[in-house]
Structure formats: C-alpha cells, structure tokens
C-alpha cells in the first residue's frame, strides 16, 4: 500500500512524525508532502495567486509553500503522478478537530481534498490538555483503526475524521462512531491590543466555555476518553431543506 501524508501544522511538526510512524505500520511506501510552515485554520483553501514552491527535504519527504490542499494536489498530480497513493492520511493534528472545528481545519481539508480527487482519506487529530499532547495515544491506536476502516471500504464522497482523547493509551475507554457535534456557546471573540506606537490591532481569540456535549457526538466521545470516528461527506446538501423549499421554487 502506498500512502500519501500531509498535515496543517507544518513539515517539522511532531504530529507529522507521529503520523509517518503510524503510516509505516499500515503501508510499505510512505510519501510526505506537508506545508513549509504552520497552516492551521486555513480550511480548504487553495493558493491561486501565489506560486507553489516545492522543496525536497529528504527521500520521499517534501515541503510545499502552500496549504494542505495544495500539498495533496502536489502529491497526487506531481510527485506521485506515476504511482498514485492507495490511501491519504492527514495529521496528526495537535488539538482536536471536532464539532465546528472541522469547518476551519486544514487537517480536515487535506483529507477532504484527497476525497475530492478520488482517494480514501482519513484525518487524525490528538486532543491535548495544557502542555500534555499525549502523542502516544494516537500512535498506539491509530494503525489498527485505519486498517479496519480501509478493509471495510469508503462510501463515495466520504472522508473519515478520527480524534484521539487527551489521555494515556491505556486509559482509552473505547471507540465511538460519532456524529459531528456542536458547541452551545460562542467560540470566537476579537481581542484588541495596541502596538508600541499606540496603534490598535486585533487577534481572533478562542473561548472554551463549559457546555453539555450532545449525546452520540464527537464532543461527548473525547470528553469521556473515547476515540471518536466520524464520517464526513463532501455533499453539503441538506435534504430536509430541499423538501422545505420545494413548493416555494416549484
């Protein structure tokens, strides 16, 4: 099995090294194509106004001055064009990608682009608490889950989103096939500051207030030290809304 891997934390991120070790448990050929720098929060963006700079780091390791989406396209259409991957993995992200996180995540976008191009694709993220990243949790459990998912097969237009809880590998309480959750509180705020000359500038800041995770959601799973496995589909059409508006538009 040939595996193409990427991430959104950058080519030197520790989670990418973790993912490479995971991938080598699953396949016999691994190609790394990752962003030159941190691309967290870029979502499914393309670099259309800037050239893509490709740098070979070492054998089968490449850095792209671009987004995770750019990296997947570069990997599939350039680097592996003669020997396409059998599987695409994106991660392991430092921090969870659950609930509305998936709409912002470059990690999810890497798997999304792989799915758009017709390849089985999985996004992996490791929850953390404070300074503890618990990389061992993802590294211990990911390969087995990936093998099970690949053996079962992917429905058309579907990518898989895996989130590993912030605990030691031995403390994981199981695996939950979970739906995408939604937080009940405002997630983002604007934080105003002033520079050395007194001019205002702003940061987008994140708040993590307490909330009740919905039953059966990815939020509930990781909160209870379970690995969440969530199928995400590319078709964003809301079927009930089609029925709701059918009479309005004939």
Legacy VTK file of the C-alpha trace (Angstrom):
# vtk DataFile Version 3.0
C-alpha trace
ASCII
DATASET POLYDATA
POINTS 250 float
0.000 0.000 0.000
1.259 3.467 -0.951
0.308 6.211 1.492
0.476 9.972 0.996
0.502 12.007 4.215
0.179 15.700 4.975
-0.812 17.989 7.849
-1.567 21.635 8.620
0.951 22.196 11.442
3.927 22.236 9.088
6.561 19.854 7.799
8.548 19.898 11.068
5.570 19.374 13.407
5.866 16.470 15.870
2.429 15.192 14.894
3.600 14.642 11.313
6.432 12.431 12.547
3.871 10.509 14.608
1.694 10.067 11.530
4.616 8.811 9.481
5.293 6.126 12.085
1.604 5.210 12.067
1.546 5.064 8.264
4.537 2.722 8.188
2.531 0.240 10.274
-0.115 0.218 7.557
1.748 0.583 4.248
5.146 -0.209 2.802
5.616 3.099 0.952
5.027 6.475 2.607
5.392 9.851 0.907
5.271 13.032 2.987
4.106 16.271 1.359
3.472 18.921 4.002
3.284 22.713 4.280
6.535 24.585 4.729
5.019 26.469 7.688
2.047 26.290 10.045
-1.233 26.410 8.109
-3.652 25.860 10.977
-7.101 27.294 10.322
-6.692 27.749 6.573
-9.523 25.265 5.937
-9.923 24.054 2.353
-8.103 26.967 0.735
-6.084 26.908 -2.480
-3.103 29.075 -3.392
-4.354 30.608 -6.637
-2.488 33.928 -6.576
0.915 32.655 -5.425
3.283 30.083 -6.940
3.791 26.794 -5.153
7.419 26.348 -4.074
8.393 22.693 -3.706
11.400 21.701 -1.595
12.757 18.183 -1.208
13.622 17.660 2.444
14.954 14.113 2.002
13.882 10.909 0.289
10.066 10.849 -0.044
9.770 13.979 2.119
8.693 17.254 0.520
7.740 20.704 1.776
5.351 22.974 -0.124
4.988 26.683 0.421
1.219 26.440 0.440
-1.824 24.975 2.152
-2.665 21.354 2.993
-4.943 21.325 -0.052
-2.027 22.478 -2.215
0.106 19.696 -0.723
-2.368 16.964 -1.614
-2.719 18.239 -5.168
1.066 18.480 -5.476
1.456 14.972 -4.083
-1.137 13.379 -6.343
-0.654 15.369 -9.556
3.131 15.819 -9.459
5.147 13.752 -7.005
3.108 10.520 -7.165
1.558 11.026 -10.585
3.060 7.789 -11.966
2.300 5.748 -8.816
-0.797 7.221 -7.151
-1.428 6.627 -3.456
-3.801 3.968 -2.208
-4.579 5.993 0.909
-4.241 9.590 2.088
-3.729 10.478 5.760
-3.767 13.994 7.221
-2.452 14.871 10.693
-1.771 14.079 13.382
-3.089 17.490 14.371
-2.058 18.979 17.699
-5.520 19.523 19.130
-8.949 18.130 18.457
-10.911 18.677 15.276
-14.476 18.089 16.385
-17.782 19.955 16.091
-17.378 23.249 14.206
-13.574 22.835 14.224
-13.924 20.768 11.056
-15.019 23.819 9.036
-11.778 25.663 9.836
-9.312 22.794 9.963
-6.524 22.430 7.437
-6.124 18.858 8.682
-9.672 18.026 7.657
-9.103 19.876 4.375
-6.166 17.632 3.483
-8.417 14.576 3.759
-11.228 16.443 2.021
-9.047 17.195 -0.997
-7.920 13.586 -1.129
-11.569 12.514 -1.195
-12.366 15.026 -3.932
-9.549 13.536 -6.010
-10.991 10.064 -5.537
-8.719 8.570 -2.857
-9.689 7.008 0.502
-8.751 9.690 3.034
-8.591 9.937 6.819
-7.934 12.931 9.090
-6.356 12.308 12.502
-6.205 14.674 15.479
-4.862 14.326 19.017
-6.650 16.155 21.814
-4.365 17.708 24.403
-4.682 19.172 27.881
-2.359 22.017 28.788
1.186 21.078 27.828
0.354 17.382 27.510
-0.122 16.298 23.899
-0.442 12.542 24.535
1.005 11.617 21.142
1.292 8.030 22.385
-2.493 7.771 22.385
-2.796 8.349 18.639
0.358 6.381 17.841
-0.833 3.358 19.803
-4.380 3.143 18.484
-4.426 4.739 15.019
-2.928 1.995 12.845
-5.457 -0.631 13.913
-8.374 1.718 13.305
-7.048 2.745 9.895
-6.696 -0.895 8.851
-10.270 -1.661 9.929
-11.673 1.353 8.082
-9.723 0.628 4.907
-10.776 -3.038 4.977
-14.448 -2.055 5.252
-14.178 0.443 2.387
-15.217 4.062 1.945
-18.631 5.202 0.685
-18.299 7.594 -2.282
-17.570 11.181 -1.283
-16.924 10.364 2.378
-13.806 11.018 4.461
-13.170 9.781 7.984
-12.362 12.056 10.914
-10.563 10.431 13.866
-9.992 12.199 17.186
-7.947 10.669 19.996
-8.725 11.708 23.583
-6.331 13.528 25.895
-5.280 10.527 27.930
-2.695 7.781 28.040
-3.192 4.897 25.574
-4.136 2.501 28.369
-6.827 4.900 29.603
-8.822 4.927 26.355
-12.297 3.595 27.113
-13.218 2.512 23.618
-14.164 3.759 20.182
-17.325 5.695 19.338
-18.800 6.029 15.870
-19.995 9.568 16.433
-21.819 12.344 14.618
-20.337 15.823 14.358
-21.263 17.811 17.436
-21.942 21.464 18.036
-20.914 23.647 20.934
-23.591 25.688 22.661
-21.520 28.822 23.261
-19.791 31.439 21.145
-16.453 30.024 20.068
-14.530 33.092 18.947
-14.026 36.644 20.117
-11.986 39.620 18.978
-9.223 40.646 21.368
-7.998 44.212 20.934
-4.433 45.328 21.743
-2.109 48.221 20.955
1.376 48.153 19.483
4.421 50.116 20.666
3.163 53.229 18.895
-0.281 53.037 20.367
-1.943 51.836 17.165
-4.719 49.274 17.623
-4.506 45.716 16.315
-6.603 42.628 16.895
-6.320 38.889 17.464
-9.009 36.300 16.880
-9.169 34.566 20.255
-10.909 31.337 21.216
-13.056 30.670 24.236
-13.761 27.190 25.533
-16.663 27.704 27.974
-18.305 24.780 29.688
-21.169 23.143 27.797
-23.111 19.907 27.635
-21.943 17.717 24.755
-24.750 16.232 22.709
-25.342 12.513 23.058
-23.588 10.458 20.410
-21.342 13.316 19.271
-17.605 13.561 18.766
-17.550 16.075 21.627
-19.083 13.544 24.006
-16.739 10.783 22.865
-13.451 12.582 23.513
-14.789 14.073 26.760
-15.242 10.508 28.023
-11.793 9.321 26.886
-13.123 7.530 23.833
-11.750 7.723 20.294
-14.285 9.396 18.033
-14.713 8.180 14.446
-16.894 10.454 12.331
-17.721 10.020 8.640
-17.874 13.413 6.916
-19.385 13.823 3.470
-18.434 16.263 0.738
-22.034 16.756 -0.386
-23.262 19.533 1.915
-26.809 19.499 0.540
-29.433 19.469 3.307
-32.144 17.045 2.181
-34.879 18.216 4.625
-34.327 21.792 3.418
-34.854 20.658 -0.182
-38.285 19.390 0.837
-38.962 22.529 2.878
-38.302 24.845 -0.073
-39.689 22.592 -2.815
-43.093 24.283 -3.011
-41.501 27.741 -2.995
-39.438 27.107 -6.118
-41.576 24.501 -7.830
LINES 1 251
250 0 1 2 3 4 5 6 7 8 9 10 11 12 13 14 15 16 17 18 19 20 21 22 23 24 25 26 27 28 29 30 31 32 33 34 35 36 37 38 39 40 41 42 43 44 45 46 47 48 49 50 51 52 53 54 55 56 57 58 59 60 61 62 63 64 65 66 67 68 69 70 71 72 73 74 75 76 77 78 79 80 81 82 83 84 85 86 87 88 89 90 91 92 93 94 95 96 97 98 99 100 101 102 103 104 105 106 107 108 109 110 111 112 113 114 115 116 117 118 119 120 121 122 123 124 125 126 127 128 129 130 131 132 133 134 135 136 137 138 139 140 141 142 143 144 145 146 147 148 149 150 151 152 153 154 155 156 157 158 159 160 161 162 163 164 165 166 167 168 169 170 171 172 173 174 175 176 177 178 179 180 181 182 183 184 185 186 187 188 189 190 191 192 193 194 195 196 197 198 199 200 201 202 203 204 205 206 207 208 209 210 211 212 213 214 215 216 217 218 219 220 221 222 223 224 225 226 227 228 229 230 231 232 233 234 235 236 237 238 239 240 241 242 243 244 245 246 247 248 249
